[in-house]
Amino acid sequence: QFNLGEVDADFKYFDNTETELVHFDAALARVGIADTSPSAKLDVNGNLQVQSNITASGNVKAGRYAETLQDVTAAGSNQGDATDLAGSAANGIILVNLANDTNGVKLPAVSTIPVGTRYTILNNNASRTLEVYPATGDKIMPSLTDNNAATVPNGGTLVVIKRNADGYIGFFGTVPS
């Protein structure tokens, strides 16, 4: 047992060459493994090997591969009542469940996000299409007019990037065979 007196004193564990292996930051309640100034509850500087599953209750950040991975449930059959993605993490991957040929999701208004913001939307349903709506007054270019939805095939992908003040430019991925 360490720090039973609730003193603001860090605890450090060194190897036989006096390299700090573990750092317990008492003031910030953080632990660093091979990291002397942890910036999260657990901060690991190096490879991490997990023998079983990793369970996360929030978004999962994966550095250079994907900013976030987020599960969303499709709802509504028009632009007004589709699941709103406003507040979803930009530049990440959004897995959409419960697509049923009418349920959809709605993109954030282009006026609320910077140019270049990207959303990668995966239709996580193997047998139904997904409707992806722009916000009211926005459009998904090059071919969809204001307020019209893009239809993502079952198992397919749509990548949209804010192009300008008018809307997004969309790129469809193909379903692997």
C-alpha positions as CSV (number, residue, x, y, z in Angstrom):
1,Q,0.0,0.0,0.0
2,F,1.2,3.4,-0.9
3,N,0.3,6.9,0.1
4,L,-2.1,6.0,2.8
5,G,-1.5,9.5,4.4
6,E,-3.0,11.1,1.2
7,V,0.2,13.1,0.7
8,D,0.8,14.7,-2.8
9,A,3.9,12.6,-3.4
10,D,4.6,10.8,-6.7
11,F,5.8,7.2,-6.6
12,K,8.4,6.0,-9.2
13,Y,9.6,2.5,-10.0
14,F,13.0,2.1,-11.6
15,D,14.8,-0.8,-13.3
16,N,18.4,-1.9,-12.5
17,T,19.8,0.8,-14.8
18,E,17.8,3.6,-13.1
19,T,15.4,4.0,-16.0
20,E,12.0,5.0,-14.7
21,L,9.6,2.2,-15.6
22,V,6.4,3.3,-13.8
23,H,5.4,6.7,-12.6
24,F,2.4,7.3,-10.3
25,D,1.4,11.0,-10.4
26,A,-0.4,11.5,-7.0
27,A,-1.6,15.1,-7.7
28,L,-3.3,14.2,-11.1
29,A,-4.2,10.5,-10.2
30,R,-2.4,9.3,-13.3
31,V,-0.1,6.3,-14.1
32,G,2.6,6.4,-16.7
33,I,4.3,3.2,-18.0
34,A,7.6,4.3,-19.6
35,D,6.2,7.8,-19.4
36,T,7.4,10.2,-16.7
37,S,4.6,12.7,-17.2
38,P,1.3,10.8,-18.0
39,S,-1.4,12.8,-19.7
40,A,-4.2,10.3,-19.1
41,K,-5.3,8.0,-16.3
42,L,-3.1,5.4,-17.9
43,D,-0.4,6.5,-20.3
44,V,1.7,3.9,-22.0
45,N,4.8,4.9,-24.0
46,G,5.5,1.8,-26.1
47,N,3.8,-1.3,-27.5
48,L,0.8,-2.8,-25.6
49,Q,0.0,-6.4,-25.9
50,V,-3.5,-7.6,-24.8
51,Q,-4.2,-11.3,-24.4
52,S,-8.0,-10.9,-24.5
53,N,-10.6,-8.2,-25.4
54,I,-10.5,-4.5,-24.9
55,T,-13.8,-3.0,-24.0
56,A,-14.4,0.8,-24.2
57,S,-17.6,2.6,-23.2
58,G,-16.7,5.7,-25.2
59,N,-15.1,6.5,-28.5
60,V,-11.9,4.7,-29.4
61,K,-9.0,6.8,-30.7
62,A,-6.5,5.0,-32.9
63,G,-3.9,7.7,-33.8
64,R,-3.0,7.9,-37.4
65,Y,-5.4,5.2,-38.6
66,A,-8.7,6.6,-37.5
67,E,-9.5,9.5,-35.2
68,T,-12.5,7.8,-33.7
69,L,-14.8,4.9,-34.2
70,Q,-18.4,5.6,-33.3
71,D,-21.6,3.4,-33.4
72,V,-24.8,5.2,-34.4
73,T,-28.3,3.8,-34.8
74,A,-30.2,5.0,-37.9
75,A,-33.7,6.4,-37.4
76,G,-36.3,8.4,-39.2
77,S,-37.3,8.2,-42.9
78,N,-36.6,11.9,-43.9
79,Q,-34.2,14.7,-43.3
80,G,-36.2,16.1,-40.3
81,D,-36.2,13.0,-38.2
82,A,-33.0,11.1,-39.3
83,T,-30.4,10.5,-36.6
84,D,-28.4,13.7,-36.4
85,L,-24.7,13.4,-36.6
86,A,-24.1,16.9,-35.2
87,G,-21.7,16.5,-32.3
88,S,-20.2,13.4,-33.8
89,A,-16.4,13.3,-33.9
90,A,-15.2,14.6,-37.2
91,N,-12.5,12.9,-39.3
92,G,-13.5,9.6,-37.9
93,I,-15.4,6.4,-38.8
94,I,-19.1,6.2,-38.1
95,L,-20.7,2.7,-38.1
96,V,-24.4,3.0,-38.7
97,N,-26.7,0.2,-37.5
98,L,-30.4,-0.6,-38.2
99,A,-30.4,0.8,-41.8
100,N,-33.6,-0.6,-43.3
101,D,-34.0,1.1,-46.7
102,T,-35.7,4.1,-45.1
103,N,-33.9,4.9,-41.8
104,G,-31.1,7.4,-42.1
105,V,-28.6,9.7,-40.6
106,K,-28.2,13.5,-41.1
107,L,-24.8,15.3,-41.6
108,P,-23.9,18.3,-39.5
109,A,-24.7,21.7,-41.1
110,V,-21.7,22.8,-43.2
111,S,-21.9,26.2,-41.5
112,T,-20.9,24.6,-38.2
113,I,-17.7,22.9,-39.3
114,P,-14.4,23.9,-41.0
115,V,-13.6,23.2,-44.7
116,G,-12.0,19.8,-45.1
117,T,-13.9,18.1,-42.2
118,R,-14.4,14.4,-43.2
119,Y,-17.0,11.8,-42.1
120,T,-16.6,8.2,-43.2
121,I,-20.0,6.5,-42.9
122,L,-20.2,2.7,-43.0
123,N,-23.6,1.0,-43.5
124,N,-23.2,-1.8,-41.0
125,N,-26.3,-3.6,-42.3
126,A,-25.6,-6.5,-44.7
127,S,-29.0,-6.4,-46.4
128,R,-30.4,-2.9,-46.4
129,T,-29.5,0.5,-47.8
130,L,-28.9,3.6,-45.7
131,E,-30.0,7.2,-46.4
132,V,-27.5,9.9,-45.6
133,Y,-29.1,13.4,-45.6
134,P,-27.3,16.7,-45.6
135,A,-28.6,19.4,-43.2
136,T,-31.4,21.6,-44.4
137,G,-30.1,23.8,-47.2
138,D,-26.9,21.8,-47.7
139,K,-26.1,19.4,-50.4
140,I,-23.8,16.4,-51.2
141,M,-22.0,17.1,-54.5
142,P,-21.4,16.5,-57.3
143,S,-24.8,15.3,-58.2
144,L,-27.3,15.6,-55.4
145,T,-29.3,18.8,-55.1
146,D,-30.2,20.6,-51.9
147,N,-31.6,18.4,-49.2
148,N,-31.5,15.2,-51.2
149,A,-30.2,12.0,-49.5
150,A,-27.3,9.9,-50.7
151,T,-28.1,6.2,-50.7
152,V,-25.4,3.9,-49.3
153,P,-25.7,0.3,-50.3
154,N,-25.8,-2.5,-47.8
155,G,-22.2,-3.0,-46.4
156,G,-21.1,0.1,-48.4
157,T,-19.2,3.3,-47.4
158,L,-19.8,7.0,-48.1
159,V,-17.0,9.5,-47.4
160,V,-18.1,13.1,-47.3
161,I,-15.8,16.1,-47.0
162,K,-16.9,19.7,-46.5
163,R,-16.0,21.4,-49.7
164,N,-17.3,24.9,-49.3
165,A,-20.2,26.9,-47.8
166,D,-22.7,25.0,-50.1
167,G,-22.0,21.5,-48.9
168,Y,-20.0,18.3,-49.0
169,I,-18.4,16.4,-51.7
170,G,-19.2,12.7,-51.5
171,F,-17.2,9.6,-52.5
172,F,-18.8,6.1,-52.4
173,G,-16.8,3.0,-51.6
174,T,-17.7,-0.3,-53.1
175,V,-18.8,-3.4,-51.2
176,P,-16.1,-6.0,-51.2
177,S,-17.1,-9.2,-53.0
